[in-house]
Amino acid sequence: MITVGPGGRAASQLRERMSHAGKDGLTPDTGWAMGLEVVGLLTSLLAFALLGRALGAEGYGNFAALYAVIWPLSAMASSGVGLTLLDHVVRDREDLERTFRSCLGMTLVFGTLLLVAGTAVTSLIVDLKLVTIASVFAIEMITFPAFLVATNVVFARDGFAAAARFRVLYQLARAVVLVALFATGSLTIASFGAANLAVTGVLAAGAIRTVRASYGIGTAPGRIVGRHVRTSAIYSAGITGLALQTDGDKLLLASYGQTVATGLYSAAYRVVMLGLVPVNAVVQATHLRFLDHDGDGHSVFLRRALGFSVLATLYGAVVGTALVALAPLLPYLVGSDFDGSVEIVRWLAPLVIIRGVTIFPLNGLMGLGKTLLRTMLLLGSSVLSIGIYVALIPTYSWKGAAIGTIVGELALAVAAWVLLVRFVRAQAPVAEQLADSEPAGSL
């Protein structure tokens, strides 16, 4: 007798929900994903405006430099582990409790190591107190990753909509902290780190307790499973590569002593990335569609990537044009210190289109089981961008950063599409041969 554990039931439930949404269409979870992204957009705008006004261009440059170190490292403690849980529970139908406890154990072990190492390295680059750096690292390496892994259990069992409720609460809680600190005139990077560490710690504990009560599974960190480490390493490497490409420019600007330029460039980059909110919502809602082909063959991944990319391109063209036209309004949002960000927004506006046509072929490769290749593409793109940063930033400042970012992401988009088409076409003859070998009238 074959027993189906919680992971198997979760996979079956998710496949049933996706089948009701149509073969290649957006799932009903897209609405919740969009809602989450809108809340994220509003809270990001709020944080951007309040931090910009409280810290000024130079202070915001230090804040951006701090996160330029954090984001690549956080992939190992949070993003990669969270994706590993979904991968093994939904696609491989592994036991939910065992997978969760293994992933939580990875989060705490890797997070603690990264907290120590990251704090030490960052203290040599960023002009902030050690305790301030450590508190922000603790948020992004331990408390938030624990919260994310717990909410991914909800995602695996009950779908994205159920998990989104927890993430909306997280966004709102951070917004309340920011407003309270700003209103009392005490918003600094140090107070931001201390207050949010306390809040995310409470939220993580609450999410883990909810998982235990709702699903009747043990939630203590368990033995770390080797295959989970391998999957997490593959995902983490790719996400780290993307993060290095995304934030390496800011880190190098700061390391060359261009603190004000770092703040101006980071502000402009944040505005452009806000334009990707709807695309990110679709990416989140369709993630599971690229983990399950429903017996339709490999061509379904190409079809899905094409369909979503066409929508993303049309959207990106409109939003990119709007960013160029509305860029002069930026200083009214964050203060006159950021007048220099207007031109930078216009340089970076094409990223709204480029990112939209890059992520879906990459997810298509993931669906084909080419996760390692996907990671190599992300790392290759990162190396290309960083090489350009190193060559151009000392002379051309933020313009060198913008050039490196755009060239690297264009190269990634082209490579992802070429390889996805190649692998799908390579599978087509095999499928045709199998079809021809079946006797007439066979089912």
Secondary structure, 3 states (H helix, E strand, C coil): CCCCCHHHHHHHHHHHHHHHCCCCCCCCHHHHHHHHHHHHHHHHHHHHHHHHHHHHHHHHHHHHHHHHHHHHHHHHHHHHHHHHHHHHHHHCCCCHHHHHHHHHHHHHHHHHHHHHHHHHHHCCCCCCCHHHHHHHHHHHHHHHHHHHHHHHHHHHHHCHHHHHHHHHHHHHHHHHHHHHHHHCCCCCHHHHHHHHHHHHHHHHHHHHHHHHHHHCCCCCCCCCCHHHHHHHHHHHHHHHHHHHHHHHHHHHHHHCCCHHHHHHHHHHHHHHHHCCHHHHHHHHHHHHHHCCCCCCCCHHHHHHHHHHHHHHHHHHHHHHHHHHHHHHHHHHHHCHHHCCHHHHHHHHCCHHHHHHCCHHHHHHHHHCCCHHHHHHHHHHHHHHHHHHHHHHHHHHCHHHHHHHHHHHHHHHHHHHHHHHHHHHHHHHHHHHHHHHHCCCCCC
